[in-house]
């Protein structure tokens, strides 16, 4: 549910339809932040896409 396009953030993998990098979710989870907190900060990412 992500893609990489050289025209979007220099090819960084992002959630489809957004400019939110997948790495942002991974960083949040690594820091023990909850998925709900990530989704609150990035409402353009649906729960279905994040899990």
Helices and strands as residue ranges (DSSP letters): E 2-3, G 9-11, E 14-15, H 22-30, H 35-41, H 47-50
